[in-house]
Amino acid sequence: MTLSVGPVPMMKAVADKLRDSDIEAWVSLNAIMVDGTGMCGACRVTVGGATRFACFHGPDFDGKQVDFAELMTRQKMFNDKEKIALEAVGK
Ligand code: FES
C-alpha cells in the first residue's frame, strides 16, 4: 500500500503508476476547503463516480478512483483572486 501526500499532480502520477497493480494507492487530497464541515461543497471531489467532500469523507481516498482531471480544474478556480490578493500584499 502507498499513501501519497503532496501536490495533486504527484498524487495522480503515483495512482497512475500503480493503476494496473495490486498495490493500493491511497492519496490525501488537499482540495480547496472553505467551511470544513461538509456543508459548502468547496472541497467536492469525484471518487469512483460518486461525489465526495474531502473535508468530511476524506481527506484520504483510493487514488485509483479519484477524478484527478476534475480536481485539478477545481484547484485553479480561485487563481485569479489569489493573484489579486498576492498583488495587494506586494508579493
Ligand atoms: S470545505 Fe466545505 S464541504 Fe468541505
py3Dmol code that shows the C-alpha trace and the ligand (Angstrom):
import py3Dmol

protein = """\
ATOM      1  CA  MET A   1       0.000   0.000   0.000  1.00  0.00           C
ATOM      2  CA  THR A   2       1.117   3.555  -0.653  1.00  0.00           C
ATOM      3  CA  LEU A   3      -0.151   6.824   0.829  1.00  0.00           C
ATOM      4  CA  SER A   4       0.691   9.931  -1.145  1.00  0.00           C
ATOM      5  CA  VAL A   5       0.504  13.383   0.416  1.00  0.00           C
ATOM      6  CA  GLY A   6       1.502  16.455  -1.552  1.00  0.00           C
ATOM      7  CA  PRO A   7       0.875  18.162  -4.868  1.00  0.00           C
ATOM      8  CA  VAL A   8      -2.086  16.815  -6.838  1.00  0.00           C
ATOM      9  CA  PRO A   9      -0.014  16.054  -9.979  1.00  0.00           C
ATOM     10  CA  MET A  10       2.336  13.922  -7.849  1.00  0.00           C
ATOM     11  CA  MET A  11      -0.545  12.010  -6.265  1.00  0.00           C
ATOM     12  CA  LYS A  12      -2.062  11.473  -9.705  1.00  0.00           C
ATOM     13  CA  ALA A  13       1.264  10.169 -11.009  1.00  0.00           C
ATOM     14  CA  VAL A  14       1.536   7.674  -8.146  1.00  0.00           C
ATOM     15  CA  ALA A  15      -2.047   6.476  -8.671  1.00  0.00           C
ATOM     16  CA  ASP A  16      -1.483   6.175 -12.427  1.00  0.00           C
ATOM     17  CA  LYS A  17       1.751   4.239 -11.917  1.00  0.00           C
ATOM     18  CA  LEU A  18       0.027   1.732  -9.617  1.00  0.00           C
ATOM     19  CA  ARG A  19      -3.286   1.584 -11.520  1.00  0.00           C
ATOM     20  CA  ASP A  20      -2.639  -1.858 -13.028  1.00  0.00           C
ATOM     21  CA  SER A  21      -1.020  -3.332  -9.948  1.00  0.00           C
ATOM     22  CA  ASP A  22      -2.398  -4.889  -6.781  1.00  0.00           C
ATOM     23  CA  ILE A  23      -0.750  -2.174  -4.702  1.00  0.00           C
ATOM     24  CA  GLU A  24      -3.277   0.190  -3.140  1.00  0.00           C
ATOM     25  CA  ALA A  25      -2.644   3.854  -3.944  1.00  0.00           C
ATOM     26  CA  TRP A  26      -4.193   5.993  -1.232  1.00  0.00           C
ATOM     27  CA  VAL A  27      -3.997   9.753  -1.626  1.00  0.00           C
ATOM     28  CA  SER A  28      -4.602  12.526   0.869  1.00  0.00           C
ATOM     29  CA  LEU A  29      -6.420  15.205  -1.104  1.00  0.00           C
ATOM     30  CA  ASN A  30      -5.759  18.855  -0.433  1.00  0.00           C
ATOM     31  CA  ALA A  31      -8.903  20.124  -2.115  1.00  0.00           C
ATOM     32  CA  ILE A  32      -9.893  23.755  -1.614  1.00  0.00           C
ATOM     33  CA  MET A  33     -11.784  23.971   1.658  1.00  0.00           C
ATOM     34  CA  VAL A  34     -13.959  26.777   2.986  1.00  0.00           C
ATOM     35  CA  ASP A  35     -16.031  25.657   5.965  1.00  0.00           C
ATOM     36  CA  GLY A  36     -14.544  22.195   6.578  1.00  0.00           C
ATOM     37  CA  THR A  37     -17.910  20.815   7.657  1.00  0.00           C
ATOM     38  CA  GLY A  38     -19.278  19.178   4.511  1.00  0.00           C
ATOM     39  CA  MET A  39     -21.813  21.986   4.021  1.00  0.00           C
ATOM     40  CA  CYS A  40     -20.322  24.408   1.455  1.00  0.00           C
ATOM     41  CA  GLY A  41     -19.225  21.958  -1.249  1.00  0.00           C
ATOM     42  CA  ALA A  42     -15.946  23.759  -1.981  1.00  0.00           C
ATOM     43  CA  CYS A  43     -13.925  20.584  -1.455  1.00  0.00           C
ATOM     44  CA  ARG A  44     -16.090  18.445  -3.727  1.00  0.00           C
ATOM     45  CA  VAL A  45     -14.249  15.616  -5.470  1.00  0.00           C
ATOM     46  CA  THR A  46     -15.436  12.703  -7.548  1.00  0.00           C
ATOM     47  CA  VAL A  47     -14.250   9.304  -6.370  1.00  0.00           C
ATOM     48  CA  GLY A  48     -15.397   6.160  -8.109  1.00  0.00           C
ATOM     49  CA  GLY A  49     -18.073   8.209  -9.874  1.00  0.00           C
ATOM     50  CA  ALA A  50     -19.571   9.430  -6.594  1.00  0.00           C
ATOM     51  CA  THR A  51     -19.458  12.926  -5.178  1.00  0.00           C
ATOM     52  CA  ARG A  52     -17.419  13.171  -2.011  1.00  0.00           C
ATOM     53  CA  PHE A  53     -16.379  16.057   0.202  1.00  0.00           C
ATOM     54  CA  ALA A  54     -12.696  15.871   1.085  1.00  0.00           C
ATOM     55  CA  CYS A  55     -13.252  17.581   4.438  1.00  0.00           C
ATOM     56  CA  PHE A  56     -15.951  15.162   5.522  1.00  0.00           C
ATOM     57  CA  HIS A  57     -15.414  11.875   3.653  1.00  0.00           C
ATOM     58  CA  GLY A  58     -11.628  12.201   3.395  1.00  0.00           C
ATOM     59  CA  PRO A  59      -9.151  13.557   3.004  1.00  0.00           C
ATOM     60  CA  ASP A  60      -7.796  10.072   2.245  1.00  0.00           C
ATOM     61  CA  PHE A  61      -9.218   8.261  -0.779  1.00  0.00           C
ATOM     62  CA  ASP A  62      -8.372   5.416  -3.125  1.00  0.00           C
ATOM     63  CA  GLY A  63      -6.280   7.299  -5.656  1.00  0.00           C
ATOM     64  CA  LYS A  64      -7.159   4.894  -8.436  1.00  0.00           C
ATOM     65  CA  GLN A  65     -10.769   6.045  -8.138  1.00  0.00           C
ATOM     66  CA  VAL A  66     -10.173   9.817  -7.954  1.00  0.00           C
ATOM     67  CA  ASP A  67     -11.132  12.026 -10.909  1.00  0.00           C
ATOM     68  CA  PHE A  68      -7.869  13.966 -10.920  1.00  0.00           C
ATOM     69  CA  ALA A  69      -8.735  15.967 -14.055  1.00  0.00           C
ATOM     70  CA  GLU A  70     -11.763  17.440 -12.303  1.00  0.00           C
ATOM     71  CA  LEU A  71      -9.803  18.023  -9.106  1.00  0.00           C
ATOM     72  CA  MET A  72      -7.024  19.879 -10.926  1.00  0.00           C
ATOM     73  CA  THR A  73      -9.581  22.074 -12.697  1.00  0.00           C
ATOM     74  CA  ARG A  74     -11.274  22.881  -9.403  1.00  0.00           C
ATOM     75  CA  GLN A  75      -7.908  23.652  -7.753  1.00  0.00           C
ATOM     76  CA  LYS A  76      -7.483  26.504 -10.245  1.00  0.00           C
ATOM     77  CA  MET A  77     -10.887  28.082  -9.740  1.00  0.00           C
ATOM     78  CA  PHE A  78      -9.604  30.877  -7.464  1.00  0.00           C
ATOM     79  CA  ASN A  79      -6.305  31.529  -9.289  1.00  0.00           C
ATOM     80  CA  ASP A  80      -7.390  34.978 -10.473  1.00  0.00           C
ATOM     81  CA  LYS A  81      -8.477  36.019  -6.985  1.00  0.00           C
ATOM     82  CA  GLU A  82      -5.283  34.617  -5.456  1.00  0.00           C
ATOM     83  CA  LYS A  83      -3.246  36.639  -7.936  1.00  0.00           C
ATOM     84  CA  ILE A  84      -5.127  39.831  -6.999  1.00  0.00           C
ATOM     85  CA  ALA A  85      -4.640  39.097  -3.292  1.00  0.00           C
ATOM     86  CA  LEU A  86      -0.909  38.456  -3.722  1.00  0.00           C
ATOM     87  CA  GLU A  87      -0.521  41.683  -5.706  1.00  0.00           C
ATOM     88  CA  ALA A  88      -2.380  43.559  -2.972  1.00  0.00           C
ATOM     89  CA  VAL A  89       0.135  42.450  -0.361  1.00  0.00           C
ATOM     90  CA  GLY A  90       3.092  43.136  -2.642  1.00  0.00           C
ATOM     91  CA  LYS A  91       4.157  39.600  -3.494  1.00  0.00           C
TER      92      LYS A  91
END
"""
ligand_1 = """\
4
FES
S -14.872 22.532 2.862
Fe -16.970 22.887 2.626
S -17.804 20.975 2.161
Fe -15.720 20.592 2.537
"""
view = py3Dmol.view(width=600, height=400)
view.addModel(protein, "pdb")
view.setStyle({"model": 0}, {"cartoon": {"style": "trace"}})
view.addModel(ligand_1, "xyz")
view.setStyle({"model": 1}, {"stick": {}})
view.zoomTo()
view.show()
